[in-house]
Amino acid sequence: MTQLTLGMCCIGRVESLGPDSVSLKIGQLVFFDITVRARDNPNTVMLQGFYAPREEGADTLQKYWRNGAFAEKILVPLENVHPIPEYLFEKYGAAKLSEMSSILVPYGGFLSAGFEPGQSVMIQPATGNFGAAGVPAALAMGASRVYVVGRNSDVLNAFVKRFGPRVKPVVVKGTDEDKNIYAGLEPVDVILNIYPWGAPVESTVHGMAALRRGGTLVLMGGIPDAVPLPYLEMMMKSITVKGQYMYPPSAIRKLVGLIEAGLLDLNAFEEKSFKIDDVLDAVKYASNKDTRLWLASTVLEP
């Protein structure tokens, strides 16, 4: 059995550099992005310390960039290391800066849709880790209205309490009746569909009733089934449907810019920190923690 150190994106400091580095400095604060792309074929992608597709190129990448961030030190590709201003560390600390890991996924979805300030968005659902992180991301990008979809009204109302009246709860049932609920909403420019594995595929189709003419549906979830798209409706309304896996490398610099500008306040998130030696306690806590509002993370620290 091959050993694997798990771990997601992380905040750290540079200890040593390869010969092709020209601007990073020893001791510099950085964000490590787990989305590793082959230099000679960017279509080959793996998530270091988390997931690699069963294909030859990804297997090759995994030989070198295998182990994740549940460790005191990690060896990573140079292009996956992104500088973070030191004053942001003084303001937020490493734990809160690590929330970028969750925010980047929905943020990448909004970027892929060409989402612009003043437009409206719907997040299906907003009650998971990435969907919840998409709420402050959309608001920071200048969304005029953010519909948060879910079946738990208490969770959805908590978003309104935390972020204000631009957030609009949409309580659904997971049945065919949902299409009528979506159709009754004020039309939106972008839908971020991020339903996980096991969610009914019909949820994707029903939500399209909320899209305005020329709107975009972004698929970022884990539904394995074929989506029965409404051909005539898409044609008549000039709807765009696109998939987006993770986010482009440029998204990280842009997201840091939103944080620097004060448009994205990381204090909206909550963290529970554990030492690396207590990783099993951290996993147990994460699996049992209160999820009434999904803007909470479990963090490992050296």
C-alpha positions as CSV (number, residue, x, y, z in Angstrom):
1,M,0.0,0.0,0.0
2,T,1.4,3.4,-1.0
3,Q,1.5,6.0,1.7
4,L,-0.3,9.3,1.2
5,T,-0.3,12.4,3.3
6,L,-3.7,14.1,2.9
7,G,-4.3,17.8,3.0
8,M,-5.9,20.8,1.2
9,C,-4.7,24.3,0.3
10,C,-2.7,25.9,3.1
11,I,-1.0,29.1,4.3
12,G,2.7,28.8,5.0
13,R,6.1,30.3,4.7
14,V,8.8,29.5,2.1
15,E,11.7,27.5,3.6
16,S,13.6,26.7,0.4
17,L,13.3,27.5,-3.3
18,G,14.2,25.7,-6.6
19,P,16.5,27.2,-9.2
20,D,13.7,28.6,-11.4
21,S,12.4,30.9,-8.7
22,V,13.2,34.6,-9.2
23,S,10.9,36.6,-6.9
24,L,9.8,34.5,-3.9
25,K,11.9,35.0,-0.8
26,I,12.8,32.7,2.1
27,G,10.3,33.3,4.9
28,Q,7.7,34.9,2.7
29,L,4.0,34.3,3.5
30,V,2.3,32.3,0.8
31,F,-0.9,30.5,-0.1
32,F,-0.5,27.0,-1.6
33,D,-3.0,25.9,-4.2
34,I,-3.5,22.2,-4.5
35,T,-4.7,22.4,-8.2
36,V,-1.6,21.1,-9.9
37,R,-1.5,21.4,-13.7
38,A,1.0,19.7,-16.0
39,R,3.3,22.4,-17.4
40,D,3.3,20.9,-20.9
41,N,-0.4,20.1,-20.9
42,P,-2.7,22.2,-18.6
43,N,-5.6,19.9,-19.4
44,T,-3.9,17.3,-17.1
45,V,-5.0,18.3,-13.6
46,M,-4.7,16.7,-10.1
47,L,-5.4,18.0,-6.6
48,Q,-2.3,17.4,-4.5
49,G,-2.9,15.5,-1.4
50,F,-6.6,14.9,-2.3
51,Y,-7.5,13.6,-5.7
52,A,-5.9,12.5,-9.0
53,P,-8.0,11.1,-11.9
54,R,-7.1,7.6,-13.2
55,E,-5.1,8.7,-16.3
56,E,-1.5,8.4,-17.3
57,G,-0.7,12.1,-17.0
58,A,-2.2,12.5,-13.6
59,D,-0.4,9.4,-12.4
60,T,2.9,11.0,-13.5
61,L,2.2,14.2,-11.7
62,Q,1.3,12.3,-8.5
63,K,4.7,10.7,-8.4
64,Y,6.2,14.1,-7.7
65,W,3.4,16.1,-6.2
66,R,1.6,13.5,-4.1
67,N,1.5,14.5,-0.4
68,G,-0.7,17.2,1.0
69,A,-0.7,19.8,3.7
70,F,-1.4,17.7,6.8
71,A,2.3,18.1,7.7
72,E,4.8,20.6,9.0
73,K,6.5,20.9,5.6
74,I,5.3,20.3,2.1
75,L,7.0,20.1,-1.3
76,V,5.0,21.9,-4.0
77,P,5.3,23.2,-7.6
78,L,6.6,26.8,-7.8
79,E,3.6,28.0,-9.8
80,N,1.2,26.8,-7.1
81,V,2.7,29.2,-4.5
82,H,1.1,32.6,-4.3
83,P,2.4,35.5,-2.1
84,I,0.2,36.9,0.6
85,P,0.8,40.5,1.9
86,E,2.2,40.3,5.4
87,Y,-0.3,42.8,6.8
88,L,-3.1,40.4,6.0
89,F,-1.5,37.8,8.2
90,E,-1.3,40.4,11.0
91,K,-5.0,41.3,10.4
92,Y,-6.5,37.8,10.1
93,G,-3.9,35.1,11.0
94,A,-3.2,31.9,9.1
95,A,-6.4,30.1,10.0
96,K,-8.7,32.7,8.5
97,L,-6.5,33.2,5.5
98,S,-6.9,29.5,4.8
99,E,-10.6,30.1,4.2
100,M,-9.4,31.1,0.7
101,S,-9.4,27.4,0.0
102,S,-13.2,27.2,0.2
103,I,-13.9,30.6,-1.4
104,L,-11.9,30.0,-4.5
105,V,-14.1,27.2,-5.8
106,P,-17.4,29.2,-6.1
107,Y,-15.3,32.3,-7.0
108,G,-13.9,30.3,-9.9
109,G,-17.4,29.5,-11.0
110,F,-18.5,33.1,-11.0
111,L,-15.4,34.1,-13.0
112,S,-16.1,31.5,-15.6
113,A,-19.7,32.9,-16.0
114,G,-18.3,36.4,-16.6
115,F,-20.2,37.6,-13.5
116,E,-20.1,41.4,-13.2
117,P,-21.0,43.9,-10.4
118,G,-24.7,44.7,-10.3
119,Q,-25.7,41.3,-11.6
120,S,-27.7,38.7,-9.6
121,V,-26.8,35.1,-8.7
122,M,-28.5,32.0,-7.3
123,I,-26.5,29.4,-5.4
124,Q,-27.8,25.8,-5.4
125,P,-27.4,24.8,-2.6
126,A,-25.9,27.4,-0.3
127,T,-25.9,25.0,2.6
128,G,-22.7,23.1,1.8
129,N,-19.1,24.1,2.3
130,F,-18.5,25.6,-1.1
131,G,-22.0,26.9,-1.7
132,A,-21.9,28.8,1.6
133,A,-18.5,30.3,0.8
134,G,-20.0,31.5,-2.5
135,V,-22.3,33.9,-0.6
136,P,-19.7,36.3,0.7
137,A,-17.7,35.8,-2.6
138,A,-20.7,36.9,-4.7
139,L,-21.4,39.9,-2.4
140,A,-17.7,40.9,-2.6
141,M,-17.9,40.8,-6.4
142,G,-20.8,43.3,-6.3
143,A,-23.9,41.1,-6.6
144,S,-27.1,43.0,-6.4
145,R,-29.0,40.0,-5.1
146,V,-27.9,36.5,-4.0
147,Y,-30.6,33.8,-3.8
148,V,-29.5,31.1,-1.3
149,V,-31.2,27.8,-2.0
150,G,-31.7,25.0,0.5
151,R,-34.2,22.9,2.4
152,N,-33.3,24.2,5.9
153,S,-34.9,27.7,6.4
154,D,-33.0,28.3,9.6
155,V,-29.6,28.0,7.8
156,L,-30.8,30.2,5.0
157,N,-32.1,32.9,7.4
158,A,-28.8,32.8,9.2
159,F,-27.2,34.0,5.9
160,V,-29.5,37.0,5.8
161,K,-28.8,37.8,9.4
162,R,-25.0,37.7,8.8
163,F,-24.8,39.4,5.3
164,G,-27.9,41.6,5.1
165,P,-30.9,42.1,2.7
166,R,-29.1,41.5,-0.5
167,V,-29.3,37.8,0.5
168,K,-32.6,36.2,-0.4
169,P,-33.6,32.7,1.0
170,V,-35.2,30.2,-1.3
171,V,-36.6,27.2,0.5
172,V,-37.0,24.1,-1.7
173,K,-38.4,20.6,-1.2
174,G,-36.4,18.5,-3.6
175,T,-39.5,17.7,-5.6
176,D,-41.1,18.7,-8.9
177,E,-42.8,21.6,-7.1
178,D,-39.5,23.4,-6.9
179,K,-39.7,24.5,-10.6
180,N,-42.7,26.6,-9.6
181,I,-40.7,28.1,-6.8
182,Y,-37.9,29.1,-9.1
183,A,-40.2,30.4,-11.8
184,G,-41.7,32.8,-9.2
185,L,-38.4,34.4,-8.4
186,E,-37.1,37.6,-10.0
187,P,-34.8,36.3,-12.8
188,V,-31.1,36.0,-12.1
189,D,-28.0,36.4,-14.4
190,V,-26.0,33.4,-13.1
191,I,-26.8,30.2,-11.3
192,L,-24.0,28.4,-9.5
193,N,-25.1,24.8,-9.3
194,I,-22.9,22.9,-6.8
195,Y,-25.1,20.0,-5.8
196,P,-23.0,17.1,-4.4
197,W,-23.1,13.4,-5.3
198,G,-26.5,11.9,-4.6
199,A,-28.5,15.0,-5.2
200,P,-31.4,14.6,-7.7
201,V,-30.4,15.7,-11.2
202,E,-33.8,17.3,-11.6
203,S,-32.7,20.0,-9.1
204,T,-30.4,21.3,-11.9
205,V,-33.1,21.4,-14.5
206,H,-35.8,23.0,-12.2
207,G,-33.4,25.8,-11.2
208,M,-33.1,26.9,-14.8
209,A,-36.6,28.4,-14.6
210,A,-35.0,31.3,-12.6
211,L,-32.5,32.3,-15.3
212,R,-33.1,35.4,-17.2
213,R,-32.7,35.6,-21.0
214,G,-29.0,35.4,-21.8
215,G,-28.2,33.9,-18.4
216,T,-25.6,31.3,-17.5
217,L,-25.8,28.1,-15.5
218,V,-22.4,26.9,-14.1
219,L,-22.1,23.3,-13.1
220,M,-19.5,22.7,-10.4
221,G,-21.1,19.9,-8.3
222,G,-20.7,16.1,-8.2
223,I,-23.9,14.8,-9.8
224,P,-22.8,11.8,-12.0
225,D,-26.1,11.5,-14.0
226,A,-26.9,12.9,-17.4
227,V,-28.7,16.2,-17.1
228,P,-31.9,16.4,-19.2
229,L,-31.6,19.9,-20.5
230,P,-34.7,21.7,-21.8
231,Y,-33.6,22.2,-25.4
232,L,-36.3,24.7,-26.6
233,E,-36.2,26.8,-23.4
234,M,-32.4,27.1,-23.6
235,M,-32.6,28.1,-27.3
236,M,-35.4,30.6,-26.9
237,K,-33.8,32.3,-23.8
238,S,-30.2,32.1,-25.2
239,I,-29.1,30.2,-22.1
240,T,-25.4,29.2,-21.6
241,V,-24.6,26.0,-19.7
242,K,-21.0,25.4,-18.8
243,G,-18.9,23.3,-16.6
244,Q,-16.1,24.6,-14.4
245,Y,-13.6,22.5,-12.5
246,M,-11.9,24.4,-9.7
247,Y,-10.6,27.8,-10.8
248,P,-7.9,29.4,-13.0
249,P,-4.5,30.3,-11.3
250,S,-5.3,34.0,-11.9
251,A,-8.3,33.7,-9.5
252,I,-6.0,33.6,-6.5
253,R,-4.4,37.0,-7.1
254,K,-7.8,38.5,-7.8
255,L,-9.3,37.0,-4.6
256,V,-6.4,38.4,-2.5
257,G,-7.2,41.7,-4.1
258,L,-10.8,41.5,-2.9
259,I,-9.6,40.8,0.6
260,E,-7.0,43.7,0.5
261,A,-9.8,46.1,-0.7
262,G,-11.9,45.1,2.3
263,L,-14.7,43.9,0.0
264,L,-14.3,40.3,1.3
265,D,-14.1,40.2,5.1
266,L,-12.8,36.9,6.3
267,N,-14.2,37.5,9.8
268,A,-17.5,36.2,8.3
269,F,-15.9,32.7,8.7
270,E,-15.2,30.7,11.9
271,E,-12.4,28.3,12.6
272,K,-11.5,25.6,15.2
273,S,-7.8,25.0,15.2
274,F,-5.9,21.8,16.2
275,K,-2.3,21.0,16.3
276,I,-1.0,18.6,13.6
277,D,-0.3,15.9,16.3
278,D,-4.0,16.0,17.1
279,V,-5.1,15.4,13.6
280,L,-7.4,12.5,14.6
281,D,-9.2,14.8,17.1
282,A,-9.5,17.4,14.4
283,V,-11.1,14.8,12.0
284,K,-13.5,13.7,14.7
285,Y,-14.5,17.3,15.5
286,A,-15.0,18.1,11.9
287,S,-17.3,15.2,11.3
288,N,-19.5,16.1,14.3
289,K,-19.4,19.9,14.4
290,D,-22.5,22.1,14.4
291,T,-23.4,23.0,10.8
292,R,-26.3,25.4,11.3
293,L,-24.2,27.8,9.2
294,W,-21.6,26.3,6.9
295,L,-19.1,29.1,7.2
296,A,-17.0,27.2,9.7
297,S,-13.7,25.2,9.1
298,T,-11.5,22.9,11.0
299,V,-7.9,24.0,10.7
300,L,-4.6,22.2,11.4
301,E,-1.6,24.2,12.7
302,P,2.0,23.3,13.3
